[in-house]
Amino acid sequence: MRFGIVVTDPSDWTARAIASGLERCGAEAVYLNFSELSAPVGAGLRLEADGSDLFGLDGLVVRDLGRSGAVDVAFRFEALCVLQELGLPIVNPPQAISRAANKFATSIALHQSGVPHPRTLVTTSLSAATEFVARHRRAVSKPLFGYKGRGLALLTPEDPSHLREVLAKSGVVYLQEFLESSAPSPRDIRTFVVGGRVAGAIYRVAPPGSWISNLARGGAPVRCPLTPEIEDLALRAAAAVGTVYSGVDLLETSGGLSVLEVNGTPSGWGVFQAWGIDVGEMIASAVLRIAEGSL
C-alpha cells in the first residue's frame, strides 16, 4: 500500500514518525507538498502534488496543508474534499481539519457535546467585544485561524486598542474568558488522542514571565500522568471535532478541567520528548486500519 503524507517540511518530526510507522507496517510513504498541487479538469479529472497522482494512493495523512492566502488554502481544502468524495481515506478527514482550524467551529462543537469550555464570544462588533471584556475583566484574544500560540493577547477593559486593531485587520474577533489556573505555575495540558484512545499527556509549562505555554513559544514539555478526568475530556473533545488524531489542550482550574482547543494537525514531538511515546506509529496504525475498513 502507498500513502501520501501532506507536509510542507519533509524533515518535520511528526511527518517522519508517521512515515516510519507506515514503513514498519510494510506500506510505502511519500511526502507531498500541497503548495505544488494541480487539478487538471477536462476530459477527465486528475489531482497531482509534487508530480504524484493522488488517485493512485491508498490514503492521505495530513500533517499540514501549508499556509499562504485564504484563496489557495480554500483550494487545497476543497481538493481534500474531492479526494474524500471519490473514496480516498484521509486522516484527519477534511471536515475535522476545518472544524479544528476554525476556533468558532471548535467552540460550537465542544458546546454542543457538553464538553467544559471557557465562555467564548466571536463577534464582528466592537461594542459587543468591549462589553465581553468588561464583564469578564480579563479575556484572551486569539486569531480565529491561529496556530502555535501566535497572535494571543490578554485583554483588560482599560485598553480597548487591541480589539480595534483586530477588527480593523480581520473583521472578526474571537474572545475567551481568562480562566485562572489552579496549577503552581502557568501551564496547560496537551493530550494526544489517536484512534479513540489517549496516547499520552504532557504539561506545557510557560517560560518565565509568560502566560503562554505553547512549545513553539518557549514552553517546556513535562510528563503529565493520565487521570480518568483527563482521558474522558480529551476523548470527548476529539470525538466532538471528529478527529482520528488530535492534540487536545486542557486547563486546570479550581472547578475542574476545561478544554481550551483541539488541534487537528498536532506535533507529536512534545509527548515523545517527555515520555518517549511514538505517536507516529500509532497514527500509521490507525491510517492502515481505516484504509482496510476496520476502523
LINDACOR-V460790 format. One record per pair of residues at least 24 apart in sequence whose C-alpha atoms are under 7 Angstrom apart, sorted by sequence separation. I is the first residue (numbers start at 1). J is the second residue. D is the distance in whole Angstrom. If there is no record, write none. Layout:
BEGIN
i = {I	I}
j = {J	J}
d = {D	D}
END
This chain:
BEGIN
i = {5	7	133	201	238	2	3	4	5	6	7	8	186	188	201	1	2	3	4	5	6	7	187	1	2	3	4	5	6	4	6	59	60	61	62	58	59	60	61	62	130	144	34	35	59	60	61	143	34	142	141	142	198	141	140	141	139	140	126	139	140	126	139	140	197	245	138	139	196	104	138	103	136	34	102	103	193	102	124	191	101	124	15	124	123	124	195	221	123	194	195	122	123	194	223	122	193	194	222	223	4	121	122	193	221	3	121	192	193	2	3	4	5	6	7	120	121	192	2	3	4	5	6	7	8	120	191	192	1	3	4	5	6	7	119	120	190	191	5	6	7	8	118	119	190	191	6	118	190	189	190	188	189	188	189	188	149	148	148	149	183	202	181	182	201	181	182	200	181	182	180	194	194	195	115	115	115	110	113	110	109	109	106	118	100	117	99	116	117	118	116	117	96	96	96	92	92	91	92	100	100	101	100	97	96	91	64	89	63	89	59	58	14	14	14	13	21	21	18	22	17	18	21	17	18	14	18}
j = {29	31	157	225	262	27	28	29	30	31	32	33	211	213	226	27	28	29	30	31	32	33	213	28	29	30	31	32	33	32	34	88	89	90	91	88	89	90	91	92	160	174	65	66	90	91	92	174	66	174	174	175	231	175	175	176	175	176	163	176	177	164	177	178	235	283	177	178	235	144	178	144	177	76	144	145	235	145	167	234	145	171	63	172	172	173	244	270	173	244	245	173	174	245	274	174	245	246	274	275	57	174	175	246	274	57	175	246	247	57	58	59	60	61	62	175	176	247	58	59	60	61	62	63	64	176	247	248	58	60	61	62	63	64	176	177	247	248	63	64	65	66	176	177	248	249	65	177	249	249	250	249	250	250	251	251	214	214	216	217	252	271	251	252	271	252	253	271	253	254	253	282	283	286	233	236	237	237	240	240	240	241	241	258	241	258	241	258	259	260	259	260	241	242	243	243	244	244	245	262	263	264	264	264	264	287	265	290	265	291	291	291	267	268	269	269	280	281	280	284	280	281	284	281	283	280	284}
d = {7	7	6	7	7	6	6	6	6	6	6	5	6	7	7	5	5	5	5	5	5	5	6	6	6	6	6	6	6	6	7	6	6	6	6	7	5	5	5	6	7	6	6	7	6	6	7	7	7	6	6	6	6	5	6	7	6	5	7	6	6	7	4	6	7	7	6	5	7	7	5	5	6	7	6	7	7	5	7	7	6	6	6	4	6	6	5	6	6	6	6	6	7	4	5	5	5	7	6	7	7	6	6	5	6	6	5	6	6	5	6	6	6	6	7	6	6	5	5	5	5	5	5	5	7	4	6	6	6	6	6	6	6	5	6	6	6	5	7	6	6	6	6	6	6	6	6	6	5	6	6	7	5	6	6	5	6	6	6	7	6	6	7	6	7	5	5	7	5	6	6	7	6	6	7	7	7	6	6	6	6	6	7	7	6	5	6	5	5	7	6	6	6	5	5	6	6	6	7	6	6	7	5	5	7	7	6	7	5	6	7	7	6	6	7	7	6	4	4	5	4	6	5	7	6	6	6}
END
